[in-house]
Amino acid sequence: MKRLGLIVNPVAGLGGRVGLKGSDGVEVQQKARALGAEPQANVRAAQALVPIMAMRSDIELLTPPGEMGETVARQSGFSPFVLGSLPAGLTSADDTIRFAREMLACPVDLILFAGGDGTARDLYSAVGDSVPVLGIPAGVKIHSAVFATHPPLAGQLAASFLQGKLTRLHEAEVLDLDEQAYRDGTVIPRLYGYLKVPYRRGLVQNKKAPTPAAETAQAEAIAAQVIDGMLADVLYILGPGTTTRAITTRLGLQKTLVGVDVITRQALVAADVSERQLLSLLVDHPACIVVTPIGGQGFLFGRGNQQISPQVIQKVGRDNIILVCLQSKLNALRGQPLLVDTGDLQTDQLLSGYLPIITGYRERVIYPVKTGEANH
């Protein structure tokens, strides 16, 4: 009988929709909750467990108590072996490391974890390359290459690996940022090490790749095209990134590099907004969303821009989404589709299909967009 370890970081992703750009640290978590943030990690973990349920009589599931895994495992129909104890209240990185090491000692055949880059770092600290690990994407910033592209695919990969149908292991990068520097607009990923990950092309996300500094002219051409098409009575919701920042630079406005801002053609309406602020603005104004995919990964929504939530996307409408991208970013995807993982399947399906992308002045391409779950 195979042994599967499950670890859930219950606060992963907590700061996303409220615009905090991360969830590391007790103060940030408390602030996120005060702003109305609701934990999503256990929801994402439940989605990942669905494909594994068919083989639950053939595996032993080991998990920490309570919200770090036991609760969602039982709700999903498993009878897990619960490791140790956990005081009520806020969990910490030390808890993740402790339980991962207990799993390593058991041992387990695979550790499945729900979290973001910080949780991946904790797993690397605990187990290194001693046991295969696979991430369920549940964080705000997910730059590492140890995550499945969508929660159900994490479950599919885990099931295939435990059944012996998938034997390929890939050394995947664990990357993370200094969250405070990230909030201040400094994006400097650091490589912490490598985890062994069950791998199938298209089911595991790539690491984030930076935008080449030499492509400023193309970004300016994209900005000119977007501005030429702007309407005076429409709000423009600008997602993170240097390509969208070129739009505000051309207009003489400031842009929050790693946040979401709202502008009209001549003015900044709101900077570094949360989901709640966006929904408030959308009550009285028509709007467009301008986003650029994450380099190397191809994600449009669900990675680092959770403020543009499913509810925001549905209010704005698919036809009012403007995609902008450097041609080199598209070329680097090597034909793989752009991805969406908003946390809401209906919204993901709404976005799927073919969409135009502005790649220069009077230059557009038509490109496929799929849900992370459908990319296989």
PLY file of the C-alpha trace (Angstrom):
ply
format ascii 1.0
element vertex 376
property float x
property float y
property float z
element edge 375
property int vertex1
property int vertex2
end_header
0.00 0.00 0.00
1.35 3.41 -1.02
1.59 6.27 1.45
0.58 9.81 0.50
1.41 12.77 2.71
-0.92 15.80 2.59
0.03 19.19 4.05
-2.18 22.27 3.77
-0.94 25.75 4.58
-4.33 27.10 5.67
-3.36 30.76 5.27
-1.81 30.41 1.81
-3.26 32.95 -0.61
-5.00 34.85 2.17
-3.57 38.21 1.13
-4.30 37.91 -2.59
-7.75 39.35 -3.18
-7.28 42.05 -0.54
-4.19 43.33 -2.34
-1.50 42.39 0.20
0.61 40.49 -2.37
1.41 37.64 0.00
0.46 35.93 3.24
3.77 35.53 5.07
3.82 36.57 8.71
1.21 36.81 11.45
0.71 40.57 11.03
-0.07 40.23 7.32
-2.45 37.34 7.98
-4.29 39.29 10.66
-4.53 42.34 8.41
-5.87 40.17 5.56
-8.59 38.73 7.78
-9.48 42.22 9.03
-9.93 43.27 5.39
-12.37 40.40 4.84
-10.07 37.79 3.32
-11.33 34.21 3.39
-8.96 31.21 3.35
-9.00 29.24 0.10
-6.20 26.69 0.57
-8.46 23.94 1.91
-10.90 24.51 -0.96
-8.04 24.08 -3.44
-6.81 21.00 -1.57
-10.30 19.47 -1.77
-10.28 19.96 -5.55
-6.94 18.15 -5.75
-8.19 15.20 -3.68
-11.12 14.43 -6.00
-9.04 12.49 -8.59
-7.40 10.49 -5.77
-10.66 9.39 -4.15
-11.10 6.43 -6.51
-7.95 4.82 -5.09
-8.42 5.80 -1.44
-8.73 2.13 -0.40
-5.31 1.46 -1.95
-3.35 4.24 -0.21
-2.67 5.38 3.31
-3.11 9.12 3.69
-0.96 10.80 6.35
-1.71 14.37 7.35
-1.34 16.92 10.14
-4.37 17.56 12.33
-7.17 20.04 11.75
-6.94 22.71 9.09
-3.45 21.58 8.00
-4.95 18.54 6.28
-7.09 16.32 8.48
-10.29 18.35 8.06
-10.25 18.45 4.26
-9.15 14.81 4.05
-12.11 13.63 6.12
-14.51 15.91 4.25
-13.25 14.34 1.00
-14.01 10.80 2.18
-10.60 9.69 3.46
-9.80 8.16 6.84
-6.36 9.67 7.35
-3.63 8.75 9.78
-3.18 11.97 11.77
0.33 12.98 12.72
1.01 14.51 16.14
-0.89 17.45 17.53
-1.41 21.09 16.64
-2.42 23.85 19.06
-5.51 25.80 18.09
-4.81 29.11 16.40
-2.42 30.36 13.74
-0.14 27.83 12.08
3.44 28.59 11.07
6.21 27.58 8.71
7.73 25.60 11.58
4.60 23.42 11.63
4.94 22.68 7.91
8.60 21.75 8.32
7.91 19.58 11.38
5.13 17.57 9.76
7.05 17.16 6.50
9.97 15.68 8.44
7.59 13.33 10.24
6.31 12.16 6.87
9.86 11.65 5.66
10.55 9.44 8.67
7.43 7.28 8.14
8.23 7.20 5.12
5.75 8.38 2.48
5.97 7.88 -1.29
4.82 11.41 -2.15
4.04 14.65 -0.29
1.19 16.68 -1.75
1.01 20.21 -0.35
-1.31 23.18 -0.81
0.38 26.58 -0.60
2.57 29.03 -2.44
6.27 29.72 -2.85
6.81 30.16 0.89
5.32 26.72 1.56
7.50 25.23 -1.19
10.52 26.72 0.59
9.42 25.07 3.82
9.11 21.69 2.08
12.57 22.09 0.59
13.99 22.93 4.03
12.35 19.85 5.50
12.94 17.12 2.91
15.26 18.42 0.18
15.32 15.86 -2.61
14.70 12.88 -0.31
11.08 12.30 -1.35
8.93 13.39 -4.32
6.82 16.49 -3.66
4.02 18.13 -5.64
2.34 21.50 -5.05
-1.35 22.37 -5.23
-1.34 26.05 -6.29
-2.97 28.02 -3.46
-0.67 30.98 -2.80
-0.50 34.56 -4.02
2.89 34.49 -5.72
3.58 31.13 -7.32
6.87 31.49 -9.19
8.28 28.04 -8.41
8.10 25.14 -10.86
6.90 22.60 -8.28
3.16 23.24 -8.74
0.56 21.65 -10.98
-1.13 24.14 -13.30
-4.50 23.58 -11.61
-5.57 21.85 -8.35
-7.34 18.84 -9.95
-4.26 18.21 -12.07
-2.19 17.94 -8.89
-4.52 15.13 -7.85
-4.31 13.46 -11.26
-0.52 13.58 -11.23
-0.39 12.26 -7.67
-2.74 9.39 -8.48
-0.78 8.43 -11.62
2.47 8.50 -9.69
1.15 6.37 -6.82
-0.33 3.87 -9.29
3.00 3.56 -11.10
1.59 4.96 -14.34
3.86 8.00 -14.10
7.47 7.40 -13.13
9.26 10.46 -14.44
10.62 12.77 -11.74
11.78 16.27 -12.58
14.12 18.52 -10.59
11.99 21.65 -10.21
13.15 25.06 -8.99
11.96 26.46 -5.67
11.85 30.26 -6.05
10.63 32.88 -3.63
10.64 36.63 -3.14
11.17 38.93 -0.22
7.51 39.86 0.33
8.19 43.30 1.75
10.46 44.17 -1.17
7.80 42.74 -3.51
5.16 45.03 -1.99
7.54 47.94 -2.61
7.79 46.98 -6.29
11.12 45.11 -6.24
10.84 41.73 -7.93
13.99 39.69 -7.36
13.29 35.95 -7.22
15.82 33.88 -5.31
16.55 30.25 -6.06
16.45 28.20 -2.86
16.95 24.73 -4.29
15.21 21.93 -6.14
12.46 19.49 -5.27
11.78 16.21 -7.06
8.37 16.50 -8.73
6.27 13.96 -10.69
6.31 15.51 -14.13
4.22 15.52 -17.27
4.57 18.37 -19.76
1.67 20.80 -19.60
0.47 19.59 -16.22
3.25 21.15 -14.13
3.82 24.88 -14.45
7.10 26.43 -15.53
9.06 28.77 -13.31
8.43 32.48 -13.77
10.76 34.14 -16.30
11.66 37.86 -16.11
10.82 40.33 -18.87
13.96 41.24 -20.86
14.99 44.84 -20.16
16.02 45.29 -23.80
12.41 45.11 -25.04
11.33 48.53 -23.79
10.56 49.79 -27.32
8.09 47.01 -27.96
6.37 47.64 -24.63
6.06 51.32 -25.59
4.51 50.34 -28.93
1.98 48.13 -27.12
1.19 51.02 -24.77
0.58 53.37 -27.69
-1.88 50.91 -29.22
-3.80 50.50 -25.97
-3.99 54.25 -25.37
-5.22 54.92 -28.92
-8.17 52.64 -28.23
-9.11 54.07 -24.83
-12.55 55.60 -24.32
-12.98 58.64 -22.07
-15.86 57.25 -19.99
-14.31 53.81 -19.30
-12.15 52.73 -16.36
-9.10 50.64 -17.21
-8.02 48.08 -14.63
-4.30 47.47 -15.11
-2.80 44.23 -13.85
0.78 43.91 -12.57
3.87 43.95 -14.77
6.30 46.06 -16.76
4.25 45.77 -19.96
1.17 47.32 -18.33
3.36 49.88 -16.57
4.44 51.17 -20.00
0.84 52.36 -20.47
0.88 54.59 -17.38
4.39 55.80 -18.16
3.25 57.00 -21.57
0.32 58.80 -19.93
2.58 60.39 -17.32
0.94 58.44 -14.49
2.36 56.23 -11.74
1.89 52.44 -11.78
2.13 49.99 -8.90
4.47 47.45 -10.49
3.21 44.39 -8.62
-0.28 45.68 -7.82
-3.51 46.46 -9.65
-4.31 50.08 -10.53
-7.31 51.79 -12.12
-6.96 54.67 -14.58
-8.84 56.74 -17.08
-7.03 58.14 -20.08
-5.96 61.23 -18.19
-5.93 60.30 -14.53
-5.16 57.71 -11.89
-8.47 56.69 -10.27
-7.14 54.27 -7.63
-3.76 52.67 -6.91
-2.92 49.21 -5.56
-6.55 48.21 -5.22
-8.21 45.19 -3.62
-11.05 43.08 -4.99
-13.52 44.99 -2.78
-12.36 48.34 -4.18
-12.67 47.09 -7.75
-16.20 45.83 -7.19
-17.14 49.19 -5.67
-15.80 51.07 -8.69
-17.62 48.75 -11.09
-21.02 49.63 -9.60
-21.19 52.93 -11.48
-18.63 52.65 -14.28
-18.01 50.51 -17.37
-14.50 49.04 -17.36
-11.87 47.10 -19.23
-9.19 44.84 -17.77
-5.68 45.08 -19.20
-3.41 42.16 -18.30
-0.20 40.56 -19.48
0.70 36.88 -18.99
3.39 35.83 -16.53
6.63 35.19 -18.38
7.59 31.53 -18.64
4.26 30.34 -17.17
1.64 31.93 -19.40
-0.91 32.56 -16.62
-3.30 35.46 -17.25
-5.33 35.22 -14.04
-4.82 33.39 -10.76
-1.13 34.08 -10.20
-0.20 37.34 -8.48
-3.34 39.25 -9.58
-6.04 37.65 -7.44
-7.53 41.11 -6.82
-9.01 40.70 -10.33
-11.27 38.00 -8.98
-13.88 35.85 -10.74
-16.59 38.31 -9.68
-14.63 41.25 -11.11
-13.98 39.39 -14.37
-17.63 38.45 -14.78
-18.78 42.03 -14.13
-16.35 43.43 -16.70
-17.07 40.72 -19.28
-14.86 38.66 -21.56
-15.17 41.11 -24.46
-13.71 43.91 -22.32
-10.48 42.11 -21.46
-7.45 43.50 -23.28
-4.44 41.18 -23.44
-0.99 42.67 -24.02
2.23 40.70 -24.39
5.73 40.97 -25.78
6.18 38.66 -28.74
9.22 37.10 -27.08
7.03 35.96 -24.15
4.67 34.21 -26.52
7.56 32.63 -28.40
9.00 31.31 -25.13
5.78 29.35 -24.50
6.58 27.18 -27.55
2.99 26.79 -28.58
1.58 26.10 -25.12
-1.68 27.97 -24.46
-2.13 30.82 -22.05
-3.65 29.64 -18.76
-6.28 30.82 -16.28
-6.80 29.48 -12.74
-9.13 31.95 -11.03
-10.48 29.46 -8.50
-13.89 29.47 -10.18
-14.46 26.93 -12.97
-17.29 28.92 -14.57
-15.04 31.97 -14.90
-12.16 29.85 -16.21
-14.45 28.40 -18.89
-15.72 31.89 -19.76
-12.14 32.95 -20.50
-11.21 29.84 -22.47
-11.00 29.90 -26.24
-9.12 32.21 -28.56
-8.42 35.83 -27.63
-6.61 38.66 -29.45
-3.34 39.85 -27.94
-1.75 43.23 -28.65
1.95 42.63 -29.39
2.87 46.01 -30.87
1.44 49.10 -32.54
-1.29 47.87 -34.91
-0.01 44.36 -34.30
-2.19 41.59 -32.88
-2.15 37.83 -32.76
-4.92 35.39 -31.92
-3.86 32.95 -29.21
-5.51 30.04 -27.33
-6.45 30.38 -23.68
-7.27 27.35 -21.54
-8.02 26.59 -17.94
-5.09 25.10 -16.07
-7.28 22.02 -15.63
-7.89 21.64 -19.35
-4.24 21.91 -20.37
-3.58 18.22 -20.99
0 1
1 2
2 3
3 4
4 5
5 6
6 7
7 8
8 9
9 10
10 11
11 12
12 13
13 14
14 15
15 16
16 17
17 18
18 19
19 20
20 21
21 22
22 23
23 24
24 25
25 26
26 27
27 28
28 29
29 30
30 31
31 32
32 33
33 34
34 35
35 36
36 37
37 38
38 39
39 40
40 41
41 42
42 43
43 44
44 45
45 46
46 47
47 48
48 49
49 50
50 51
51 52
52 53
53 54
54 55
55 56
56 57
57 58
58 59
59 60
60 61
61 62
62 63
63 64
64 65
65 66
66 67
67 68
68 69
69 70
70 71
71 72
72 73
73 74
74 75
75 76
76 77
77 78
78 79
79 80
80 81
81 82
82 83
83 84
84 85
85 86
86 87
87 88
88 89
89 90
90 91
91 92
92 93
93 94
94 95
95 96
96 97
97 98
98 99
99 100
100 101
101 102
102 103
103 104
104 105
105 106
106 107
107 108
108 109
109 110
110 111
111 112
112 113
113 114
114 115
115 116
116 117
117 118
118 119
119 120
120 121
121 122
122 123
123 124
124 125
125 126
126 127
127 128
128 129
129 130
130 131
131 132
132 133
133 134
134 135
135 136
136 137
137 138
138 139
139 140
140 141
141 142
142 143
143 144
144 145
145 146
146 147
147 148
148 149
149 150
150 151
151 152
152 153
153 154
154 155
155 156
156 157
157 158
158 159
159 160
160 161
161 162
162 163
163 164
164 165
165 166
166 167
167 168
168 169
169 170
170 171
171 172
172 173
173 174
174 175
175 176
176 177
177 178
178 179
179 180
180 181
181 182
182 183
183 184
184 185
185 186
186 187
187 188
188 189
189 190
190 191
191 192
192 193
193 194
194 195
195 196
196 197
197 198
198 199
199 200
200 201
201 202
202 203
203 204
204 205
205 206
206 207
207 208
208 209
209 210
210 211
211 212
212 213
213 214
214 215
215 216
216 217
217 218
218 219
219 220
220 221
221 222
222 223
223 224
224 225
225 226
226 227
227 228
228 229
229 230
230 231
231 232
232 233
233 234
234 235
235 236
236 237
237 238
238 239
239 240
240 241
241 242
242 243
243 244
244 245
245 246
246 247
247 248
248 249
249 250
250 251
251 252
252 253
253 254
254 255
255 256
256 257
257 258
258 259
259 260
260 261
261 262
262 263
263 264
264 265
265 266
266 267
267 268
268 269
269 270
270 271
271 272
272 273
273 274
274 275
275 276
276 277
277 278
278 279
279 280
280 281
281 282
282 283
283 284
284 285
285 286
286 287
287 288
288 289
289 290
290 291
291 292
292 293
293 294
294 295
295 296
296 297
297 298
298 299
299 300
300 301
301 302
302 303
303 304
304 305
305 306
306 307
307 308
308 309
309 310
310 311
311 312
312 313
313 314
314 315
315 316
316 317
317 318
318 319
319 320
320 321
321 322
322 323
323 324
324 325
325 326
326 327
327 328
328 329
329 330
330 331
331 332
332 333
333 334
334 335
335 336
336 337
337 338
338 339
339 340
340 341
341 342
342 343
343 344
344 345
345 346
346 347
347 348
348 349
349 350
350 351
351 352
352 353
353 354
354 355
355 356
356 357
357 358
358 359
359 360
360 361
361 362
362 363
363 364
364 365
365 366
366 367
367 368
368 369
369 370
370 371
371 372
372 373
373 374
374 375
